[in-house]
Protein backbone atom coordinates (compact mmCIF):
# COMPACT_ATOMS: atom_id res chain seq x y z
CA UNK A 1 0.00 0.00 0.00
CA UNK A 2 3.02 2.29 -0.37
CA UNK A 3 2.71 5.08 -2.93
CA UNK A 4 -0.60 3.83 -4.34
CA UNK A 5 -2.38 6.21 -6.68
CA UNK A 6 -5.73 4.53 -7.32
CA UNK A 7 -8.26 2.64 -5.21
CA UNK A 8 -10.41 -0.13 -6.62
CA UNK A 9 -13.87 -0.31 -5.05
CA UNK A 10 -15.28 -3.81 -5.22
CA UNK A 11 -18.92 -4.97 -5.33
CA UNK A 12 -18.92 -5.73 -1.58
CA UNK A 13 -17.65 -2.15 -0.97
CA UNK A 14 -14.20 -3.37 0.13
CA UNK A 15 -11.27 -1.52 -1.39
CA UNK A 16 -7.88 -2.39 -2.85
CA UNK A 17 -5.24 0.37 -3.00
CA UNK A 18 -3.26 -0.10 -6.23
CA UNK A 19 -0.65 1.42 -8.49
CA UNK A 20 -1.89 2.55 -11.88
CA UNK A 21 1.36 1.50 -13.51
CA UNK A 22 0.95 -2.11 -12.28
CA UNK A 23 -2.66 -2.28 -13.45
CA UNK A 24 -1.73 -0.77 -16.82
CA UNK A 25 1.16 -3.20 -17.33
CA UNK A 26 -1.02 -6.19 -16.49
CA UNK A 27 -4.20 -5.29 -18.35
CA UNK A 28 -4.98 -3.48 -21.61
CA UNK A 29 -8.36 -2.65 -20.04
CA UNK A 30 -6.69 -0.51 -17.37
CA UNK A 31 -4.12 0.84 -19.82
CA UNK A 32 -6.91 2.15 -22.03
CA UNK A 33 -8.89 3.44 -19.05
CA UNK A 34 -6.04 5.47 -17.61
CA UNK A 35 -4.69 6.84 -20.91
CA UNK A 36 -7.90 7.51 -22.85
CA UNK A 37 -8.75 10.85 -21.31
CA UNK A 38 -12.05 9.52 -20.01
CA UNK A 39 -13.38 10.54 -16.60
CA UNK A 40 -12.48 7.19 -15.01
CA UNK A 41 -8.83 7.65 -15.89
CA UNK A 42 -8.56 10.81 -13.81
CA UNK A 43 -10.46 9.52 -10.78
CA UNK A 44 -8.73 8.06 -7.76
CA UNK A 45 -11.59 5.66 -6.91
CA UNK A 46 -12.58 3.14 -9.57
CA UNK A 47 -15.69 1.00 -9.06
CA UNK A 48 -15.40 -2.50 -10.48
CA UNK A 49 -18.37 -4.82 -10.79
CA UNK A 50 -17.52 -7.21 -13.63
CA UNK A 51 -17.08 -10.07 -11.14
CA UNK A 52 -17.54 -10.75 -7.45
CA UNK A 53 -15.08 -9.25 -4.98
CA UNK A 54 -13.18 -12.48 -4.35
CA UNK A 55 -12.43 -12.95 -8.05
CA UNK A 56 -11.29 -9.35 -8.47
CA UNK A 57 -8.99 -9.74 -5.47
CA UNK A 58 -7.49 -12.88 -7.01
CA UNK A 59 -6.94 -11.04 -10.28
CA UNK A 60 -5.27 -8.04 -8.62
CA UNK A 61 -3.03 -10.36 -6.61
CA UNK A 62 -2.08 -12.07 -9.88
CA UNK A 63 -1.21 -8.69 -11.40
CA UNK A 64 1.19 -7.99 -8.54
CA UNK A 65 2.70 -11.44 -7.99
CA UNK A 66 2.25 -13.41 -11.21
CA UNK A 67 0.89 -16.27 -9.13
CA UNK A 68 -2.66 -17.59 -9.26
CA UNK A 69 -4.36 -20.72 -7.97
CA UNK A 70 -6.76 -22.06 -10.54
CA UNK A 71 -9.42 -24.40 -9.23
CA UNK A 72 -12.56 -26.03 -10.49
CA UNK A 73 -14.49 -23.55 -8.35
CA UNK A 74 -12.92 -20.35 -9.70
CA UNK A 75 -11.86 -21.16 -13.27
CA UNK A 76 -15.09 -20.06 -14.97
CA UNK A 77 -15.08 -16.65 -13.28
CA UNK A 78 -11.35 -16.18 -13.89
CA UNK A 79 -11.73 -16.92 -17.61
CA UNK A 80 -14.55 -14.35 -17.76
CA UNK A 81 -12.47 -11.84 -15.78
CA UNK A 82 -9.43 -12.36 -17.99
CA UNK A 83 -11.60 -11.78 -21.04
CA UNK A 84 -13.13 -8.61 -19.56
CA UNK A 85 -9.70 -7.24 -18.62
CA UNK A 86 -8.18 -8.33 -21.97
CA UNK A 87 -5.47 -10.37 -20.22
CA UNK A 88 -4.41 -12.78 -22.95
CA UNK A 89 -1.61 -14.28 -20.85
CA UNK A 90 -3.99 -15.13 -18.00
CA UNK A 91 -6.61 -16.48 -20.37
CA UNK A 92 -3.98 -18.74 -21.96
CA UNK A 93 -2.99 -19.97 -18.50
CA UNK A 94 -6.66 -20.72 -17.75
CA UNK A 95 -7.00 -22.56 -21.07
CA UNK A 96 -3.98 -24.74 -20.17
CA UNK A 97 -5.63 -25.58 -16.85
CA UNK A 98 -8.88 -26.51 -18.57
CA UNK A 99 -7.15 -28.70 -21.15
CA UNK A 100 -5.25 -30.49 -18.41
CA UNK A 101 -8.39 -31.16 -16.36
CA UNK A 102 -10.82 -32.27 -19.06
CA UNK A 103 -11.75 -35.93 -18.91
CA UNK A 104 -14.74 -38.14 -19.71
CA UNK A 105 -16.59 -37.11 -16.55
CA UNK A 106 -16.57 -33.35 -17.24
CA UNK A 107 -16.14 -32.85 -20.99
CA UNK A 108 -19.79 -32.08 -21.64
Residue, then its C-alpha position, 0 to 999 in steps of 0.5 A: x500500500x506504499x505510494x498507491x495512486x488509485x483505489x479499486x472499489x469492489x462490489x462488496x464495498x471493500x477496497x484495494x489500493x493499487x498502483x496505476x502502472x501495475x494495473x496498466x502493465x497487467x491489463x490493456x483494459x486498465x491501460x486504455x482506461x487510464x490513458x484515454x482521457x475519459x473521466x475514469x482515468x482521472x479519478x482516484x476511486x474506480x468501481x469495479x463490478x464485472x465479477x464478485x469481490x473475491x475474483x477481483x482480489x485474485x486477479x489483482x493479486x495475480x497482477x502484482x505477484x504473477x501467481x494464481x491458484x486455478x481451481x474447479x471452483x474459480x476457473x469459470x469466473x477467472x476466464x470471464x475476468x481475464x476476457x473482460x480485462x483483456x489479459x491474454x496471458x492469464x486467459x492462456x494460463x486458464x486454457x492450459x488448466x482446462x485442457x489439463x483437467x478435461x476428462x470423460x466425466x466433465x467434458x460435456 
